[in-house]
């Protein structure tokens, strides 16, 4: 059975999963859950995702939601093909640094950038007004956080060391759109050349380039 990814091209987290599937060379069917029409809030959808969100996958009967959990599952199950995105399970130090990098993204990057996205992208989609002062305060917070990133990336190529991992890829869901679509260029800054180099590398990954503009859906 071919893995099924349920999502919508306006969902950056669905594209995150599609990116990892592409990197790992895993065939999949992409099935649309129309967010604008509210299909992710339907009783039928809630049977698969109890929080009324996307994405989720169905891998031969295993239904899994939460994009980070999905990506970790994919990177683990198909470890021996495609791009290597997680450390060797027997390398204690590499896994400790990987977990640290995952925590950096989840606690220091996503909470800020997600709120910027909500204000600049999703509020207008719903016909709501952007809170410009709130956005300014969020960008100021992001600038401070990125100073920490600059310190880390001045010493190594990626957040967990010299090898690309899921922790780096997770930044693309919000970061690339903030820059490419919304013009929030905090990460590309002469004051932070190492962050600029790192994010340029991430934005050029073949898997991301293949999915960043959306994917065709399969008919159901």
C-alpha positions in Angstrom: 0.0 0.0 0.0 1.4 3.4 -1.0 1.7 5.9 1.9 -1.0 8.6 1.9 -0.3 12.1 3.0 -3.4 14.2 3.8 -2.8 17.9 3.6 -3.2 21.1 1.7 -0.7 23.2 -0.2 -1.4 26.2 2.0 -0.2 24.2 5.0 3.5 24.6 5.4 3.6 21.6 7.7 2.1 19.4 5.0 4.9 20.6 2.7 7.4 19.8 5.5 6.3 16.2 5.5 6.2 16.1 1.6 9.8 17.4 1.7 11.0 14.6 4.0 9.1 12.0 1.9 10.8 13.3 -1.2 14.3 13.4 0.4 13.8 9.8 1.6 12.6 8.7 -1.9 9.3 7.3 -0.5 6.4 7.1 -3.0 3.2 8.7 -1.6 -0.2 9.9 -2.6 -1.1 13.4 -1.7 -4.7 13.8 -0.7 -6.3 17.3 -0.3 -8.0 18.3 2.9 -9.4 21.7 1.9 -8.6 24.1 4.7 -10.3 27.1 3.2 -13.5 25.0 3.0 -13.0 23.9 6.6 -12.7 20.2 5.7 -10.0 19.8 8.5 -12.8 20.5 11.0 -15.2 17.9 9.8 -16.3 15.0 12.0 -14.9 12.6 9.4 -11.5 14.2 9.6 -11.6 14.2 13.4 -11.6 10.4 13.3 -8.1 10.6 11.9 -6.8 13.8 13.5 -8.6 14.5 16.8 -7.4 18.1 16.9 -8.8 19.1 13.5 -5.5 19.9 11.9 -3.3 18.7 9.1 -1.2 16.9 8.0 -1.6 13.3 8.8 -0.4 10.1 7.1 -1.8 6.7 6.6 1.0 4.2 6.1 -0.7 0.8 5.5 -3.2 1.4 8.3 -0.9 3.3 10.7 -2.5 6.7 11.0 0.0 9.3 12.4 -0.4 13.0 12.9 1.9 15.8 14.2 4.4 16.8 11.5 7.5 16.2 13.6 6.4 12.7 14.6 5.6 11.9 11.0 9.0 13.1 9.8 10.9 11.2 12.5 8.9 8.1 11.6 9.7 8.4 7.9 13.4 9.2 8.5 13.6 6.1 10.8 11.6 3.6 8.7 13.5 4.5 5.5 16.8 5.2 7.1 18.8 3.3 4.5 17.5 5.2 1.5 17.6 8.8 0.3 19.1 11.6 2.3 20.2 10.7 5.9 18.3 13.0 8.3 18.8 11.4 11.7 21.9 10.2 13.5 23.0 6.6 13.9 21.0 5.3 16.8 24.1 3.9 18.5 25.9 7.3 18.5 25.0 8.7 21.9 26.7 12.1 21.4 25.3 12.7 18.0 21.8 11.9 19.2 22.2 14.2 22.2 23.2 17.1 19.9 20.3 16.2 17.5 17.8 16.3 20.4 19.3 19.7 21.5 18.9 21.0 17.9 15.3 19.8 17.8 14.6 21.6 21.0 16.2 24.8 19.7 13.9 24.9 16.7 10.8 24.0 18.7 11.3 26.5 21.5 13.3 29.4 20.0 12.1 29.5 16.4 8.7 28.1 15.7 6.7 29.9 18.5 7.8 33.3 17.0 7.7 32.5 13.3 4.4 30.7 13.5 2.8 33.8 15.0 4.3 36.0 12.3 2.8 33.6 9.7 -0.6 33.7 11.4 -0.6 37.5 11.3 0.9 38.0 7.8 -0.5 35.0 5.9 -3.4 33.2 7.5 -5.3 36.2 8.9 -5.6 37.8 5.5 -6.7 34.5 4.1 -9.5 34.5 6.6 -10.4 38.2 5.9 -9.0 39.4 9.2 -6.7 42.3 9.9 -3.0 41.9 10.6 -1.8 43.3 13.9 1.2 45.3 12.7 2.5 46.2 16.1 2.4 42.6 17.2 4.4 41.6 14.1 7.0 44.2 14.8 7.4 42.9 18.4 7.7 39.3 17.1 10.4 40.3 14.5 12.4 42.0 17.3 12.2 38.8 19.3 13.3 36.8 16.3 16.3 39.0 15.8 17.5 38.2 19.3 17.0 34.5 18.9 18.9 34.6 15.6 21.9 36.0 17.4 22.0 32.7 19.3 21.8 30.8 16.0 24.7 32.9 14.6 26.9 31.8 17.6 26.1 28.1 17.0 26.5 28.3 13.2 29.8 30.1 13.4 31.2 26.9 14.8 29.5 24.2 12.7 27.7 23.8 9.4 24.3 22.7 10.8 22.5 23.0 14.1 23.4 19.5 15.3 26.9 19.5 13.9 28.4 19.0 10.5 25.5 16.9 9.0 22.1 18.0 7.9 19.3 16.7 10.1 15.5 17.0 10.5 16.2 19.8 13.0 17.5 22.0 10.2 14.7 21.0 7.8 12.0 21.9 10.3 13.0 25.6 9.9 11.9 25.7 6.3 8.2 25.3 7.1 8.0 28.9 8.4 11.3 30.4 7.6 11.3 30.0 3.8 7.8 31.4 3.5 8.6 34.4 5.7 11.4 35.3 3.3 10.1 34.1 -0.1 6.5 35.1 0.3 6.2 37.7 3.0 9.5 39.6 2.8 10.6 39.1 6.4 14.3 39.0 5.8 15.6 38.7 9.3 17.5 35.5 8.6 19.3 36.9 5.6 21.4 39.7 7.2 24.9 40.9 6.8 25.1 40.9 10.6 24.6 37.1 10.6 26.6 35.7 7.8 26.6 32.2 9.2 22.8 32.1 9.5 22.6 33.5 6.0 24.9 30.7 4.7 22.9 28.0 6.6 19.5 29.2 5.5 20.6 29.6 1.9 21.8 26.0 1.9 18.5 24.8 3.4 16.4 26.8 0.9 18.4 25.2 -2.0 17.8 21.6 -0.9 16.4 19.6 -3.8 13.6 18.1 -1.7 12.4 21.5 -0.6 12.7 22.9 -4.2 10.5 20.0 -5.3 7.6 20.8 -2.9 7.9 24.4 -1.9 5.4 25.6 -4.5 2.9 22.9 -3.7 2.2 19.5 -5.2 -0.6 18.0 -7.3 -3.3 16.2 -5.3 -4.6 12.7 -6.0 -8.3 12.3 -6.6 -10.2 10.4 -3.9 
